[in-house]
């Protein structure tokens, strides 16, 4: 792969006049500029075509393809058929790339020479105004296996892949599928030998808005997914894992419905529930957090203040879905305490293990993660007088813009500042193994990695 490789950025567009300009501007701001932007106007009836034409007239890297309204898959395929780039990436017309998106993905493909290696970055939720909605990034923590695709682990706008890899797999989007078409393609690619590898930087912004397909067409999404999984997984199909994934998405949709209309609609949830829901308290809290984010489209620190307004109806929904009172109360406690210090067993373990590792310590500690859990851990340590004057702290975050911990330097995993750290602490008490593996992959064997939430 040459250091000046051409990217083909695929941009399907249908009635996106409100956001298309921002998506295309994010390409103009790229720190790596060797790309062609293939905008496919899929029969828009608004001002989208005019906006696209204005970019094409001012910059020859932008190319407009007009077609009748054939759907998202057909629009992407039209661009793929004309793409000239060595690397293909996808940008939906309401999303935005970080200015270093192409540069970071180019670096991956130079280092990973196999045609079948795809790069999967992380992403941040934003709303109509471009505000960050939750104080942490989303995406894949490791190289993906087949079972990971039940969860739909990433949107198209975080992925890049060599065009040769796509061609060898004979891969185009299935134009018969209107919803969940991306999952269907990712599974087919995986089974053809394409590997999906994590890029530990959040370089994409996924915009949530009232017209987002994942809310307006959720029932169709669930129906399509329930057919895709057994068809493509074949003998590897895990009925239990598929059922749990569909149940979690149905529950997310039901929570959003409660917030939007106050109506308790548990029929869709029960359709996918099976005999036992098998959802942990932490998973339930995460489902509710993402549902509130999608429904209210407000930044975390705004909607968390009005959570109690919805708790009565939400309790009714969760009880109707089979959760008992203790599970609901524990999940609500987790949501409501997200801005404060840790409590209970998590606090006790964090305090006990911090003392074990850092009693009398003088040096620099890097916290991996600058979101809500970093806030809570630092507050916990401060409340227990455990941050001595001899300890310097900085934060490592895949997307520094998501950091909420004021007063502390926040750097990316690629920053030379990492060399200052004498030890690294995992900010989150969850997904410990995945986060540990991620940090070991990023920072090598020499930097001590400490999980204060686990007894060792």
N, C-alpha and C positions, 0 to 999 in steps of 0.2 A: 504494500500500500504506500503510495507516494505521499509526501507531506503536504502536497497541494491538491489532494483528491477532491473531485467535484461531488457535492451533495445534491440530491434531488429531494426537495421538500414538497410533500404531497399535501395540498390544502383543499379539501372539498368544501363547498360553500352553497348553502341554500338559505335565502332570506336572512342574512347575517349582517345587515347594514350597521347594527348597533355595535358590533365587536370586530368586524373584519379589519378595519383600519388598524386597530391595536395589534392584531395578530401579525399583519404585514409589517408594521413599524418595528415589531420585535425582531424581524429578520434584517431590516436595514441597520439595526443596532448591533448585529453580530460582530464579535471580535475576530471571527474567521469568516471571510467574505466570499469564498469560492463555492457558490451554490446557484441552483436554478430553483425558483419558486413556482411550482405548477399549480395554479389556481383553477379549480374546476367549478364553474358556475353551473350548478345542477338545476337549471330552470327557475332561478330566483325571480320573484315578482316585485321585489323591493329595489332599493338602490345599490345592491351588492355589486352588480355588474359594473356600474359606473365607478364605484370605489376601486374595484380591481383594475379597471382600465386606466385609472389615474396613476396607479403604481407602475403599470406596464409602460406607460408613456414616459415616465421619469427615470426608469431603471430597467435596462435590458435583461436583467436577471429574472424579472417577473414575466411569466407567460400565462396567458388566459386561455382556457379551453371552455367553450360554451357548449352545453348540451341540454336536451329536454330533461324534465324531472324524472330521473331513473333511480334515484335513491343513493344513499351514502356509499354502499359497496361499489356500485357501478361508477360513481364519481371517482373514487380512489383508483379503481382499475383503469379508468381512462387515462389518468396521470401515469400510472405504473407502465402502461404500454408505450408511452412516449418518453419516459425518463431516460436521461443520458448519463446520470451520475453513477459513480462507483459505489456510493453509499446512499441509501434511501432512508428518509425519516418522514414522520407524519405530524402535521399540525392542524388540528381542527380549527375552524374559522372563529370560534369564540374563545380559544385558548391563546397562551402567550409563551414564547421561549425566553429564558434568561439569556443575557447577551453572550454568555460563554457556552451555550448549549452545543453549537456545532464544533467549537474547538475541543471541548471535553470528549465528545463522541469521536472526533477524528483521532484523538490521542488513543482512545480505546482500540480503534480498528487498526492503527499502526502497530500497537503492541500485541494484538490478537489477530494473527494473519489468516486464520482459518476462514474460509468463505461462509461457513455455517455458524459463526459466532455473532449473536445479536447483543447489543448493549441496552440495558434497561435502567434508566435513571430514576430519581425520586421526584416527587411533585408536591406542590403546595396548593391548597384550595384557596381561591379568591372569589369575591362576589362581583356584582355588576360594576361596582366602582373600583375594583382592583384591590380591595382591602383583604388582608390575610384573615382567614376565618378560624383556623385552629393553630395553636402555637407549636406545631410539630409537623414533620414531613411524613409523607406516605410513600410506599413503594416496596420493593423486594429486598430482603436482607441478605440473600445468598443466591447462588446459582439455583435455578428452578428445576424441580422434578415434576413429573406428570401430575401428581396429586395436587400441586400448588395451583393448577389452573382452575380448579373448582371455584376458587375464591375470586376469580377475575382480578389478579394481583396488580394490574397496571393498565392505564389507558394508553391509547396509541401515541399520544404526544410525548411520551418519555422514551420511545424506542427508536433505535437505528439499526440497520442491517445492511450488509453488503448486497448489492444487487445480484451478484453471482449466486449468493446463497439463496435468494428468493427464486431465481431462475432454475437452479438445480432442484429445488423442492417443487417446482411447477406451481408456485403459490400465487393465487389471486383471491380476493375476497369473494365469498359466495353471494352472488347477487340475488339469490332466492331468499336470503335471510336479511331481514330489515333491522332486527334488534339482536344484540349479542353476536354480531358478525365478527367482531374482533377476537372474542374468545375462541370462536370456531376456527379462525385462521391460525391463532397461536398454537392451538392443540395440533392442528394438521402439520404445522411447521416443526413442532417438537417431535412428532412421530416420524418426520422425514429426516431427523438428525440435526435440526437447528438447536443450538444451545442458547439459553437466555441467561445473561450474566449481569450481575449488579454493577451499576455505576454509583458510587457512594457520594453523589452530589445531587442536590435538588435543583434541577435546571429547567423545570417546566412549571407552568402555572395553569391549573385546571379550573376553569371558570364555572361556578354554579350560578344559575339564574332561573327565573320562573319557567322558562321554556326548555330547561334541560331535559333531554330525552330520558335520563335515568329516573326522573319522577313521573313524567307524563305517560311513559310507556312501560312502567314497571311490571304490570301484569303480563304483558307480551314478552318482556325480557325473561321473566320466570318460566313462562311456558316454553319459549325457545330453548332456554338453558336446560330444562328438564329433558328435552329431546336430544340436544347436542351431546351431552355427557355420555350417555350409554352408547350412542352411535359411534362416536370418535374414540372413546376409551377402549371399546372392545372388551377383551378378556380382562383388562386392567381396571374396568369400571368398579368403583367402590360406592355401592348404593347408599351406605350410611353416611359417608363423607359428603356425597352429592346432596343428600336430603338435608343435612345440617346446614350446608351452604345456602341452599334455597330458602330454608326456614329463616336464617338470619337476615337475608335480604327482604323476605316478606315481612318480617318483624320491623325492620327499619322503615319500610314503606307504611306499615300500620301506625308507627309512632309519628311519622310525618303527617299522616292523615288526621290524627288526634290534634296535632298542633295547628294544622290549617283550618279544620272545621269543627273540632271538638267531638267528632263522631268516633265512637269505638267500633271499628270494623275489624273483627278478628277472623272473618271467614277465610281470607287469603292465607293468614298465618296458619290456621288449623288445617288448611288444604295441604300444607307442606310440613306439618309438625311431626307426623308419625306418632308413635306411642310415647316417646320421651324426647323432650326438646334438647337436653344435653348441653345447655349453654351455661357457662360459668358466670359468676357475678361480674368479673372483670369484662368478659365478652358482652354481657348485657349492658354494662355501663358504656362501653365503647360504641355499641349499637345505638344507644340513646344519644350519645354525644354527636355522632355523625348525622343522625336523623335530625336533631335540633339544628345543627349547622346547615344542613340542606334545606330545612323548612323555613328557618328564620332569616337565613342569608346575612347574619350579623356576626361580627367578630366575637370570639369566645368570651372576652371579658364583658361584653354587653349582654349576651343572651343568658349567661350563667346567673346574672342578677335577677332575672325574671323566671328562673326555672320553677320556683315554687308555685307560680301561677298555673302551671300545667300538671303539677304532680298528682292532683286528685284524679283527673281523667286518665293520666298515664298509668296510675296504679290500677284503675279499673280495667284498662286494656291488658296490662301484664297479668293480672289475676285471671282474666278471661282466657289468656293464652297458656295458662297452666303454671305460672310462677307463684311460689308461695310468698307469704308476707315477709319472711326473713330475707329471702333473696331480693325482693323489691327494695326493702329498706336498706340493705347493704349496698345495692347498686346506686340508690339515690345518695347515700352517704358518700360514696366514691365520687359521684358527680359534684355534689355540693362542696366537698372538701378539696376540690382540685386546685384551688388557689391558695390554700393554707398549707401549714406544715403537715407532714405525715402524722398519722395517728395509729394507735393500736400496735399490732404485732410488727407492722412494717417499720414504724418509728423505733420500736424497741430493738429490732435487728440492726437498723441503720446506725443507731447510737452505739450499740454494743460493738459492732464491727469497726466503726470508725475509730473508736478508742483503741481497739486491738491493733489496728494498722497504723494509726497516726498519732498515738500518744507520744509526746515529746518530739514529734516530727517538725523539721524546719526545711522548707523547700517549696517547690512549685507543683501543684496538682492540677491536672486538666480534667474537667468533667466532660464526658462524651454525651452530648445532647444538651441543647439550650432551651428546651421547651418547658412544659408544665412540670415535669418531674424534676428538672434541675431547680426550678423555683422552689418546689416543695422540699427537696433535699437540703438546699442551702438554708432555707428558713428553719428546718428541723435542727440543723447543726448550730445555727445561731441561737435558737431558743435554749439549747442545751450547753451553750458556752464552749463549743468544740472547735471553733475557728480561731486558733491562736494567732497572734501577730506575726509569727514566723512562717505562716502558711500563705503563699500566694496562689490565687486561683485564676484560671482562665477557662473558657468554654470552647468546646469543639462542636460545631453543628454543620450538618450537610447543607443547610441553607441558613446562613447567619441572619437573614432577614426575619426568620421565624423566632429568633431568640427573644425571650421576655425578661431576662435577668439583667436589669439595669445596673450599671456600675462595674460590670465585668467585661473584659475584652472577649469577643467571640470571633473565632477563626474557622476556616474550612479545614477539612481533613488533609488537604494538600498543602497547607500553610507551613513555611519553614519554622513558624513559632512552636510547632509540636516538639522540636528538639529541646525546648526549654523545660519540658515536663520531666519531673522525677518519677511521677506515677500518674496513672490514668484511672479515673473512677467512673463506673457506669451510672448515669443519672437515673435510669428507669429501673423500677423493681420488677418489670415484666419483660418477657422475651429474653431472659438472661443469656441463654445459650446462643441464640442468634446474634445478639449484640456483642457477646464476647468473641464469637467467630469473626464477626465483621471487623472489630477492632484489631484482632490479631492479624487479619488479612491486610488491614490498612497500615498498621504501625510496626509490624514485625514482631520478633520474639524477645527483643531486649527491653522494651518498655513494660514495667509491671502493670498489669490490668487487675483492678480490684472491684469486686462486686460486694458492696457493703450490705446487701440484702440477703446474702447466702452465708450460712455458717460453714466455715472450713477449718 
